[in-house]
Amino acid sequence: MSDPVLELLKDKGVYFTHSGKDYVTKCFNPEHSDNTPSFRIDKATGIAHCFSCGFKTNIFKFYGLLTNNVSIRVVKLKEKLKLLKESTNGLDPLDGAKPVMQAFRGISKETLKHFGAFDTDRVEQMMDRIVFPITDVRSKTVCYVGRHTMSNGNPRYVNYPAGVTIPLFPTKFDEHHRSIVLVEGIFDMLNCYDKGLKNVVCTFGTSKLLNDVQDKLLSYKVMGVEKIFILYDGDQPGRDAAKKIKPLIEACDFIVEIIDLPDDVDPGIMNVEDITQLIEYTR
């Protein structure tokens, strides 16, 4: 198995010792005379920190090299996923949950079944709503999102439990994709998926993504996604949100393209012809 950090240290003639998950050597800071080596280099990522003088770097960048396809963030995510798999089992099913057996707002019953849609008359917060279990990278349910069945229902959406951090959805696909298409709402995602766009992902608005873009996108990086299309609503708020989120996604090493929809068009109302053209464009 390739070990780029080890190979680089050997190639540069750096003397080191092993200490747990780190290589330990003399500090790379030219201004620090390190007589008692305290410079620790993470074996997986190459991130380095001198616990004596505080100097920090990444050894690949220090030597002016790329990471040889070793993504620091991907490595960290894999470690985080390993810890998650050993942690909680997710939420229990809601009392009285009954699968939705018919189409809703133009979304076929097959698509609703695929995403686990149900209703319940035993959980007060979710009564008169179509409910979706939102799962994370462990395939564990982290929350439920309920959409009122009436157009004038207030509030239209309810998250249960309240205050939970919601991941992008879905976090995984049945097939491998090199690109994904981001939309704002869950019914935007359902409509696109229902009409054939299988690599579509809901961000649940923009504000929930802005503060933790990196963490929420890393699972897609692990899956091999290289390009992200932003397909937000065709109005000024949607366009402003897309422009705001684009550089943050680019900072996560994705190629990013904004698809500008016509005025007053959103992904939740696009028809089969529109989605077919979108599929061709985003291949």
LOZA-744505 format. One record per residue: residue in three letters; chain; y, x, z of N, C-alpha, C in turn. Coordinates in steps of 0.2 Angstrom, whole numbers, plus 2048, in hexadecimal, padded with zeros to 3 digits. Example, Ala and Ser with C-alpha at 12.3 -4.5 7.8 and 13.67 -1.06 7.14 Angstrom:
LOZA-744505
<site "ALA","A",<7E4,842,827>,<7EA,83E,827>,<7F0,842,827>> <site "SER","A",<7F5,840,823>,<7FB,844,824>,<800,840,827>> 
***
This chain:
LOZA-744505
<site "MET","A",<7FA,804,800>,<800,800,800>,<806,804,800>> <site "SER","A",<80B,803,7FC>,<811,807,7FB>,<815,807,801>> <site "ASP","A",<818,80C,803>,<81C,80D,809>,<822,811,807>> <site "PRO","A",<827,80D,804>,<82D,811,801>,<831,815,806>> <site "VAL","A",<832,812,80C>,<836,816,811>,<832,81C,813>> <site "LEU","A",<82C,81C,814>,<828,822,815>,<829,827,810>> <site "GLU","A",<828,825,809>,<828,829,804>,<82F,82C,803>> <site "LEU","A",<834,829,804>,<83B,82B,804>,<83C,831,809>> <site "LEU","A",<83A,830,80F>,<83B,835,814>,<837,83B,812>> <site "LYS","A",<831,83B,810>,<82D,840,80E>,<830,844,808>> <site "ASP","A",<833,840,803>,<836,843,7FD>,<83C,847,7FF>> <site "LYS","A",<840,845,804>,<846,848,806>,<844,84E,80B>> <site "GLY","A",<83E,84E,80D>,<83C,854,812>,<83F,852,819>> <site "VAL","A",<83F,84C,81B>,<842,84A,821>,<83C,84A,826>> <site "TYR","A",<83D,84E,82C>,<838,84E,831>,<839,848,835>> <site "PHE","A",<833,845,837>,<834,83F,83B>,<82D,83E,840>> <site "THR","A",<82E,83A,844>,<828,838,849>,<828,830,848>> <site "HIS","A",<822,82E,84A>,<821,827,84A>,<822,824,851>> <site "SER","A",<826,81E,851>,<827,81A,858>,<827,813,856>> <site "GLY","A",<821,810,857>,<820,809,856>,<822,807,84F>> <site "LYS","A",<827,803,84E>,<828,800,847>,<82D,805,844>> <site "ASP","A",<82F,80B,847>,<834,80F,845>,<832,816,843>> <site "TYR","A",<835,81A,83F>,<835,821,83E>,<83B,824,842>> <site "VAL","A",<83A,829,846>,<83F,82C,84A>,<841,833,847>> <site "THR","A",<847,834,846>,<849,83B,844>,<850,83D,846>> <site "LYS","A",<853,842,844>,<859,844,846>,<85E,840,842>> <site "CYS","A",<864,83F,845>,<869,83A,842>,<86C,83D,83B>> <site "PHE","A",<86D,838,837>,<86F,83A,830>,<877,83B,830>> <site "ASN","A",<87A,839,836>,<881,83A,836>,<883,841,836>> <site "PRO","A",<887,843,831>,<888,84B,831>,<88D,84D,837>> <site "GLU","A",<890,848,83A>,<895,84A,83F>,<891,84A,846>> <site "HIS","A",<88B,848,846>,<887,848,84C>,<881,84D,84D>> <site "SER","A",<882,852,851>,<87D,857,852>,<878,854,857>> <site "ASP","A",<873,852,854>,<86D,84E,857>,<868,853,859>> <site "ASN","A",<868,855,85F>,<863,85A,862>,<85D,856,865>> <site "THR","A",<85E,850,867>,<858,84C,869>,<858,846,865>> <site "PRO","A",<854,846,860>,<853,841,85B>,<853,83A,85E>> <site "SER","A",<858,836,85B>,<859,82F,85E>,<85A,82A,858>> <site "PHE","A",<859,82D,852>,<85B,829,84C>,<854,825,84A>> <site "ARG","A",<854,81F,84A>,<84E,81B,849>,<84F,817,842>> <site "ILE","A",<84A,818,83E>,<84A,815,837>,<844,810,837>> <site "ASP","A",<846,809,836>,<841,804,835>,<83C,806,82F>> <site "LYS","A",<836,805,831>,<831,807,82C>,<830,803,826>> <site "ALA","A",<832,7FC,827>,<832,7F7,822>,<838,7F7,81E>> <site "THR","A",<83E,7F8,821>,<844,7F6,81D>,<848,7FC,81B>> <site "GLY","A",<847,802,81F>,<84C,808,81E>,<852,807,822>> <site "ILE","A",<853,802,826>,<859,801,82A>,<859,806,82F>> <site "ALA","A",<85E,80A,830>,<85E,810,835>,<864,80F,83A>> <site "HIS","A",<863,811,840>,<868,811,845>,<867,817,84A>> <site "CYS","A",<86D,81A,84C>,<86C,81F,851>,<86E,81C,857>> <site "PHE","A",<86A,81D,85C>,<86B,81A,863>,<86F,81F,867>> <site "SER","A",<871,824,864>,<875,829,868>,<87D,828,866>> <site "CYS","A",<87E,829,85F>,<885,829,85D>,<887,822,85A>> <site "GLY","A",<882,81E,859>,<883,817,856>,<883,817,84E>> <site "PHE","A",<882,81C,84B>,<882,81C,843>,<87D,818,841>> <site "LYS","A",<87F,814,83C>,<87A,80F,839>,<87A,810,831>> <site "THR","A",<875,80F,82E>,<874,80F,827>,<86E,80C,824>> <site "ASN","A",<86D,80C,81E>,<866,80B,81B>,<864,811,817>> <site "ILE","A",<85E,814,818>,<85D,81B,815>,<85D,81A,80D>> <site "PHE","A",<85B,815,80A>,<85B,814,803>,<863,815,801>> <site "LYS","A",<867,811,804>,<86E,812,802>,<871,819,804>> <site "PHE","A",<86F,81B,809>,<871,822,80C>,<870,827,806>> <site "TYR","A",<86A,827,803>,<868,82B,7FE>,<86A,829,7F7>> <site "GLY","A",<86E,824,7F6>,<870,821,7F0>,<86B,81E,7EC>> <site "LEU","A",<866,81B,7EF>,<860,818,7EB>,<860,810,7EC>> <site "LEU","A",<85D,80D,7E7>,<85B,806,7E8>,<855,806,7ED>> <site "THR","A",<853,800,7EF>,<84E,7FF,7F4>,<847,7FF,7F1>> <site "ASN","A",<847,801,7EA>,<840,801,7E7>,<83D,7FA,7E8>> <site "ASN","A",<841,7F5,7E7>,<83E,7EE,7E7>,<83C,7EC,7EE>> <site "VAL","A",<83E,7F0,7F3>,<83D,7EE,7FA>,<843,7EA,7FD>> <site "SER","A",<843,7E4,7FD>,<849,7E0,800>,<849,7E0,807>> <site "ILE","A",<84E,7E2,80A>,<84E,7E2,811>,<84E,7DB,814>> <site "ARG","A",<852,7D7,811>,<852,7D0,813>,<84B,7CD,813>> <site "VAL","A",<847,7CE,80D>,<841,7CB,80C>,<83C,7CE,812>> <site "VAL","A",<83C,7D4,813>,<838,7D7,818>,<839,7D3,81F>> <site "LYS","A",<840,7D2,821>,<842,7CF,827>,<83F,7C8,827>> <site "LEU","A",<840,7C5,821>,<83D,7BE,821>,<836,7BD,822>> <site "LYS","A",<832,7C2,81F>,<82B,7C2,820>,<829,7C3,827>> <site "GLU","A",<82D,7C7,82B>,<82C,7C8,832>,<82E,7C1,836>> <site "LYS","A",<833,7BE,834>,<835,7B8,837>,<830,7B3,836>> <site "LEU","A",<82D,7B2,830>,<828,7AD,82E>,<822,7AE,832>> <site "LYS","A",<820,7B4,833>,<81A,7B6,837>,<81B,7B3,83E>> <site "LEU","A",<821,7B4,841>,<823,7B2,848>,<823,7AA,848>> <site "LEU","A",<826,7A7,843>,<826,7A0,842>,<81F,79D,842>> <site "LYS","A",<81A,7A0,83F>,<814,79D,83E>,<810,79D,845>> <site "GLU","A",<812,7A2,849>,<80F,7A2,850>,<813,79E,855>> <site "SER","A",<818,79A,853>,<81C,796,857>,<81B,78F,857>> <site "THR","A",<81F,78B,858>,<81E,784,859>,<81B,780,853>> <site "ASN","A",<818,77B,854>,<814,777,84F>,<818,772,84B>> <site "GLY","A",<81F,772,84D>,<823,76D,849>,<823,766,84D>> <site "LEU","A",<827,761,84A>,<827,75B,84D>,<821,757,84C>> <site "ASP","A",<820,752,851>,<81A,74D,850>,<81C,748,84B>> <site "PRO","A",<818,744,848>,<819,73F,844>,<81D,739,848>> <site "LEU","A",<821,736,845>,<825,730,848>,<820,72A,849>> <site "ASP","A",<821,727,84F>,<81D,721,850>,<81E,71C,84B>> <site "GLY","A",<819,719,849>,<819,713,844>,<81B,715,83D>> <site "ALA","A",<81A,71B,83B>,<81B,71D,834>,<817,71A,82F>> <site "LYS","A",<819,717,82A>,<815,714,825>,<818,717,81E>> <site "PRO","A",<813,719,81A>,<815,71C,814>,<819,717,80F>> <site "VAL","A",<81E,719,80C>,<822,715,807>,<81D,714,801>> <site "MET","A",<81C,70E,7FF>,<817,70C,7FA>,<81B,70A,7F4>> <site "GLN","A",<821,70A,7F3>,<824,707,7ED>,<82B,70C,7EC>> <site "ALA","A",<82D,70B,7E5>,<833,70F,7E3>,<839,70D,7E7>> <site "PHE","A",<83E,712,7E8>,<844,711,7EC>,<849,714,7E8>> <site "ARG","A",<84F,710,7E6>,<855,713,7E3>,<853,717,7DD>> <site "GLY","A",<84E,715,7D9>,<84C,718,7D3>,<848,71E,7D4>> <site "ILE","A",<845,71F,7DA>,<841,725,7DB>,<83A,722,7DB>> <site "SER","A",<835,725,7D7>,<82E,722,7D7>,<82B,722,7DD>> <site "LYS","A",<826,71E,7DE>,<822,71E,7E5>,<81E,725,7E5>> <site "GLU","A",<81C,728,7DF>,<818,72E,7DF>,<81C,734,7E2>> <site "THR","A",<823,734,7E0>,<827,739,7E2>,<829,738,7EA>> <site "LEU","A",<82A,732,7EC>,<82B,731,7F3>,<825,733,7F7>> <site "LYS","A",<81F,731,7F4>,<818,733,7F8>,<818,73B,7F8>> <site "HIS","A",<81A,73E,7F3>,<819,745,7F3>,<81D,749,7F8>> <site "PHE","A",<823,746,7FA>,<828,748,7FF>,<827,745,806>> <site "GLY","A",<821,741,806>,<81F,73E,80D>,<824,738,80F>> <site "ALA","A",<827,735,80B>,<82C,72F,80D>,<828,72A,811>> <site "PHE","A",<82B,727,816>,<828,722,81A>,<82E,71E,81D>> <site "ASP","A",<82C,718,820>,<830,714,824>,<82D,713,82B>> <site "THR","A",<831,711,830>,<82E,70F,837>,<833,70A,83A>> <site "ASP","A",<830,706,83E>,<833,701,842>,<833,702,849>> <site "ARG","A",<831,708,84B>,<830,70A,852>,<835,70F,854>> <site "VAL","A",<838,712,850>,<83D,717,852>,<844,715,850>> <site "GLU","A",<848,713,855>,<84E,70F,854>,<853,713,84F>> <site "GLN","A",<853,71A,850>,<858,71D,84B>,<856,71D,844>> <site "MET","A",<850,71B,843>,<84D,71C,83C>,<84B,715,839>> <site "MET","A",<84D,70F,83D>,<84B,709,83A>,<850,707,834>> <site "ASP","A",<84D,703,830>,<850,701,829>,<852,707,825>> <site "ARG","A",<84E,70D,826>,<850,713,822>,<849,715,81E>> <site "ILE","A",<84A,719,819>,<845,71C,816>,<845,723,818>> <site "VAL","A",<840,726,81B>,<840,72C,81F>,<83C,732,81B>> <site "PHE","A",<83F,738,81C>,<83B,73D,819>,<83A,743,81E>> <site "PRO","A",<834,745,81F>,<833,74B,823>,<835,752,820>> <site "ILE","A",<83A,755,823>,<83C,75B,820>,<838,761,823>> <site "THR","A",<835,765,81F>,<831,76A,821>,<834,771,820>> <site "ASP","A",<832,776,824>,<834,77D,823>,<82F,781,81F>> <site "VAL","A",<830,788,81F>,<82B,78C,81C>,<824,78C,81E>> <site "ARG","A",<824,78A,825>,<81D,789,828>,<819,783,826>> <site "SER","A",<81D,77F,822>,<81A,778,820>,<81A,774,826>> <site "LYS","A",<81E,775,82B>,<81F,771,831>,<825,76D,831>> <site "THR","A",<825,767,834>,<82A,762,834>,<82F,764,839>> <site "VAL","A",<836,766,837>,<83B,768,83B>,<840,762,83D>> <site "CYS","A",<840,75D,838>,<844,757,83A>,<842,752,835>> <site "TYR","A",<845,74C,836>,<844,746,831>,<84B,744,82F>> <site "VAL","A",<84C,743,829>,<852,740,826>,<851,739,823>> <site "GLY","A",<855,734,826>,<854,72D,824>,<85A,72B,820>> <site "ARG","A",<859,728,81B>,<85E,725,816>,<85E,71D,817>> <site "HIS","A",<863,71A,819>,<863,713,81A>,<861,70F,813>> <site "THR","A",<85D,70A,814>,<85B,707,80E>,<860,702,80B>> <site "MET","A",<866,701,80E>,<86B,6FD,80C>,<871,702,809>> <site "SER","A",<874,700,804>,<879,704,801>,<87F,705,806>> <site "ASN","A",<880,700,809>,<886,700,80E>,<884,701,815>> <site "GLY","A",<87E,704,816>,<87B,706,81D>,<87F,70B,820>> <site "ASN","A",<881,70B,826>,<885,710,829>,<882,712,830>> <site "PRO","A",<881,719,831>,<882,71E,82C>,<87D,71E,827>> <site "ARG","A",<87E,720,821>,<87A,720,81B>,<874,725,81D>> <site "TYR","A",<875,72B,820>,<870,72F,821>,<870,731,829>> <site "VAL","A",<86A,732,82C>,<869,733,833>,<863,739,833>> <site "ASN","A",<865,73E,837>,<860,744,838>,<85D,743,83F>> <site "TYR","A",<857,744,83F>,<853,743,846>,<84E,748,847>> <site "PRO","A",<84F,74C,84C>,<854,74B,851>,<85B,74E,84F>> <site "ALA","A",<860,74C,852>,<867,74E,850>,<868,755,852>> <site "GLY","A",<86C,758,84E>,<86E,75F,850>,<86A,765,84E>> <site "VAL","A",<864,763,84B>,<85F,768,849>,<861,76C,843>> <site "THR","A",<860,772,842>,<862,776,83C>,<85D,774,836>> <site "ILE","A",<85F,771,831>,<85B,76F,82B>,<85A,774,826>> <site "PRO","A",<854,776,824>,<853,77B,81F>,<855,778,818>> <site "LEU","A",<855,77C,813>,<856,779,80C>,<84F,775,80B>> <site "PHE","A",<84F,770,806>,<849,76D,805>,<848,76B,7FE>> <site "PRO","A",<842,76C,7FB>,<83C,76F,7FF>,<83D,777,7FF>> <site "THR","A",<839,779,804>,<839,781,805>,<834,784,801>> <site "LYS","A",<82F,780,7FE>,<82A,783,7FA>,<828,77E,7F4>> <site "PHE","A",<825,781,7EF>,<824,77D,7E9>,<81C,77E,7E8>> <site "ASP","A",<81A,779,7E4>,<813,779,7E2>,<811,77F,7DD>> <site "GLU","A",<816,781,7D9>,<816,786,7D4>,<81B,78B,7D5>> <site "HIS","A",<81A,791,7D2>,<81F,797,7D2>,<824,795,7CE>> <site "HIS","A",<82A,796,7D0>,<831,796,7CC>,<835,79C,7CD>> <site "ARG","A",<838,79E,7C8>,<83D,7A4,7C8>,<844,7A2,7C9>> <site "SER","A",<845,79B,7C9>,<84C,799,7CA>,<84B,792,7CE>> <site "ILE","A",<851,790,7D2>,<851,78A,7D5>,<858,787,7D4>> <site "VAL","A",<858,780,7D4>,<85E,77C,7D3>,<860,779,7DA>> <site "LEU","A",<866,77B,7DC>,<868,778,7E2>,<86D,772,7E1>> <site "VAL","A",<86B,76C,7E5>,<86F,766,7E5>,<871,765,7EC>> <site "GLU","A",<876,760,7ED>,<878,75F,7F4>,<874,75A,7F8>> <site "GLY","A",<872,755,7F5>,<86F,750,7F9>,<867,74F,7F8>> <site "ILE","A",<864,74C,7FC>,<85C,74B,7FC>,<85B,746,7F6>> <site "PHE","A",<85F,741,7F5>,<85D,73D,7EF>,<85F,740,7E9>> <site "ASP","A",<864,745,7E9>,<865,749,7E3>,<85F,74C,7E1>> <site "MET","A",<85C,74F,7E6>,<856,753,7E5>,<850,74F,7E3>> <site "LEU","A",<84F,749,7E6>,<84A,745,7E4>,<84A,742,7DD>> <site "ASN","A",<850,740,7DB>,<851,73E,7D4>,<850,743,7CF>> <site "CYS","A",<852,749,7D0>,<851,74F,7CB>,<849,750,7CB>> <site "TYR","A",<846,750,7D1>,<83F,752,7D1>,<83B,74C,7CE>> <site "ASP","A",<83D,746,7CF>,<839,740,7CC>,<839,740,7C5>> <site "LYS","A",<83F,743,7C2>,<83F,743,7BB>,<83D,74A,7B8>> <site "GLY","A",<83A,74E,7BC>,<837,754,7B9>,<839,75B,7BB>> <site "LEU","A",<83F,75B,7BE>,<841,762,7C0>,<83E,764,7C7>> <site "LYS","A",<839,768,7C7>,<835,769,7CD>,<837,76F,7D1>> <site "ASN","A",<83C,772,7CF>,<83F,778,7D3>,<846,776,7D6>> <site "VAL","A",<847,770,7D8>,<84D,76E,7DA>,<84D,76E,7E2>> <site "VAL","A",<853,770,7E5>,<853,771,7EC>,<859,76D,7EF>> <site "CYS","A",<858,76A,7F4>,<85E,766,7F8>,<861,76B,7FD>> <site "THR","A",<868,76B,7FD>,<86B,76F,802>,<86E,76B,808>> <site "PHE","A",<86D,765,807>,<870,760,80C>,<877,761,80D>> <site "GLY","A",<87B,761,808>,<882,762,808>,<884,76A,808>> <site "THR","A",<88A,76C,809>,<88C,773,808>,<88D,776,80F>> <site "SER","A",<890,772,814>,<891,775,81A>,<88B,778,81E>> <site "LYS","A",<885,775,81D>,<87F,777,820>,<87D,77D,81D>> <site "LEU","A",<87F,77F,817>,<87C,785,814>,<881,78B,815>> <site "LEU","A",<888,78A,816>,<88C,78F,816>,<88B,794,81B>> <site "ASN","A",<889,792,821>,<889,796,827>,<883,79B,827>> <site "ASP","A",<87D,798,823>,<877,79C,824>,<874,79C,81D>> <site "VAL","A",<878,79E,818>,<875,79F,811>,<86F,7A3,811>> <site "GLN","A",<870,7A9,813>,<86B,7AE,813>,<864,7AC,816>> <site "ASP","A",<864,7A9,81C>,<85E,7A7,81F>,<85B,7A2,81B>> <site "LYS","A",<85F,79D,818>,<85C,797,815>,<859,799,80E>> <site "LEU","A",<85C,79E,80B>,<85A,7A0,804>,<854,7A5,804>> <site "LEU","A",<853,7A8,80A>,<84E,7AE,809>,<847,7AC,808>> <site "SER","A",<845,7A6,80A>,<83E,7A4,808>,<83D,7A4,800>> <site "TYR","A",<843,7A2,7FD>,<842,7A1,7F5>,<842,7A8,7F2>> <site "LYS","A",<845,7AD,7F6>,<845,7B4,7F3>,<83E,7B6,7F4>> <site "VAL","A",<83B,7B5,7F9>,<834,7B7,7FA>,<82F,7B4,7F5>> <site "MET","A",<831,7AE,7F3>,<82D,7AA,7EE>,<82E,7AD,7E7>> <site "GLY","A",<833,7B2,7E6>,<834,7B5,7DF>,<83A,7B1,7DC>> <site "VAL","A",<83E,7AD,7DF>,<843,7AA,7DB>,<849,7AF,7DA>> <site "GLU","A",<84B,7AF,7D4>,<850,7B4,7D2>,<857,7B1,7D0>> <site "LYS","A",<857,7AB,7CE>,<85D,7A8,7CC>,<85E,7A1,7CF>> <site "ILE","A",<864,79F,7D1>,<865,799,7D4>,<86B,795,7D0>> <site "PHE","A",<86A,78F,7CE>,<86F,78B,7CB>,<871,786,7D0>> <site "ILE","A",<878,785,7D0>,<87B,781,7D5>,<87D,77A,7D1>> <site "LEU","A",<87A,775,7D3>,<87B,76E,7CF>,<87E,769,7D4>> <site "TYR","A",<884,76A,7D6>,<888,766,7DA>,<88B,760,7D7>> <site "ASP","A",<88E,75B,7DA>,<891,755,7D7>,<897,757,7D3>> <site "GLY","A",<897,753,7CD>,<89D,754,7C9>,<8A3,751,7CB>> <site "ASP","A",<8A6,753,7D1>,<8AC,751,7D3>,<8AF,757,7D6>> <site "GLN","A",<8B6,757,7D8>,<8B9,75D,7DB>,<8B6,760,7E1>> <site "PRO","A",<8B4,75B,7E6>,<8B0,75E,7EC>,<8AA,762,7EA>> <site "GLY","A",<8A6,75F,7E5>,<8A0,762,7E3>,<8A1,769,7E0>> <site "ARG","A",<8A6,769,7DC>,<8A8,76F,7D8>,<8AB,775,7DD>> <site "ASP","A",<8AF,772,7E2>,<8B2,777,7E7>,<8AC,77A,7EB>> <site "ALA","A",<8A7,776,7ED>,<8A2,778,7F1>,<89D,77D,7ED>> <site "ALA","A",<89C,77C,7E7>,<898,780,7E3>,<89B,787,7E2>> <site "LYS","A",<8A2,787,7E1>,<8A6,78E,7E1>,<8A6,791,7E7>> <site "LYS","A",<8A6,78E,7ED>,<8A6,791,7F3>,<89F,794,7F5>> <site "ILE","A",<89A,791,7F3>,<893,793,7F5>,<890,798,7F0>> <site "LYS","A",<893,799,7EA>,<890,79D,7E5>,<891,7A5,7E7>> <site "PRO","A",<896,7A7,7EA>,<896,7AF,7EC>,<892,7B0,7F2>> <site "LEU","A",<891,7AB,7F6>,<88C,7AC,7FC>,<885,7AD,7FA>> <site "ILE","A",<883,7A9,7F5>,<87C,7A9,7F2>,<87C,7B0,7EE>> <site "GLU","A",<881,7B2,7EA>,<880,7B8,7E7>,<880,7BE,7EB>> <site "ALA","A",<882,7BE,7F1>,<882,7C3,7F6>,<87B,7C4,7F9>> <site "CYS","A",<877,7BE,7F8>,<86F,7BF,7F9>,<86B,7C1,7F4>> <site "ASP","A",<86E,7C4,7EF>,<86B,7C8,7E9>,<868,7C3,7E4>> <site "PHE","A",<86B,7BD,7E3>,<868,7B8,7DE>,<86D,7B8,7D9>> <site "ILE","A",<86B,7B7,7D3>,<86F,7B5,7CD>,<871,7AE,7CE>> <site "VAL","A",<878,7AC,7CD>,<87A,7A5,7CF>,<87E,7A3,7C9>> <site "GLU","A",<87D,79C,7C7>,<880,799,7C2>,<882,792,7C4>> <site "ILE","A",<888,790,7C3>,<88A,789,7C5>,<88A,785,7BF>> <site "ILE","A",<886,77F,7BF>,<886,77A,7BA>,<88B,775,7BB>> <site "ASP","A",<890,774,7B7>,<896,770,7B9>,<894,769,7B5>> <site "LEU","A",<893,764,7B9>,<891,75D,7B7>,<898,75A,7B5>> <site "PRO","A",<897,755,7B0>,<89D,751,7AE>,<8A0,74D,7B4>> <site "ASP","A",<8A6,74B,7B4>,<8AA,747,7B9>,<8A5,741,7BB>> <site "ASP","A",<8A5,740,7C2>,<8A1,73B,7C5>,<89A,73A,7C3>> <site "VAL","A",<897,740,7C1>,<890,740,7C0>,<88D,744,7C6>> <site "ASP","A",<887,742,7C9>,<884,746,7CE>,<87D,746,7CD>> <site "PRO","A",<879,74B,7CF>,<872,74B,7CD>,<86E,745,7CF>> <site "GLY","A",<870,741,7D4>,<86C,73B,7D6>,<86C,736,7D1>> <site "ILE","A",<871,736,7CC>,<871,731,7C7>,<86F,733,7C0>> <site "MET","A",<86D,739,7C0>,<86B,73C,7B9>,<865,739,7B6>> <site "ASN","A",<865,737,7B0>,<85F,734,7AD>,<85A,739,7AA>> <site "VAL","A",<854,737,7A8>,<84F,73B,7A5>,<851,740,7A0>> <site "GLU","A",<855,73D,79B>,<858,742,796>,<85C,747,799>> <site "ASP","A",<861,746,79E>,<865,74B,7A1>,<861,750,7A4>> <site "ILE","A",<85C,74E,7A8>,<857,752,7AC>,<853,757,7A7>> <site "THR","A",<851,754,7A2>,<84D,758,79D>,<851,75D,79A>> <site "GLN","A",<858,75C,798>,<85C,761,796>,<85D,766,79B>> <site "LEU","A",<85E,764,7A1>,<85F,769,7A7>,<859,76D,7A8>> <site "ILE","A",<853,76B,7A7>,<84D,76F,7A7>,<84D,774,7A2>> <site "GLU","A",<84F,772,79C>,<84F,777,796>,<854,77C,798>> <site "TYR","A",<85A,77A,79A>,<85F,77F,79B>,<85E,784,7A1>> <site "THR","A",<85A,782,7A6>,<859,786,7AC>,<852,78A,7AB>> <site "ARG","A",<84F,78A,7A6>,<849,78D,7A5>,<84A,795,7A6>> 
***
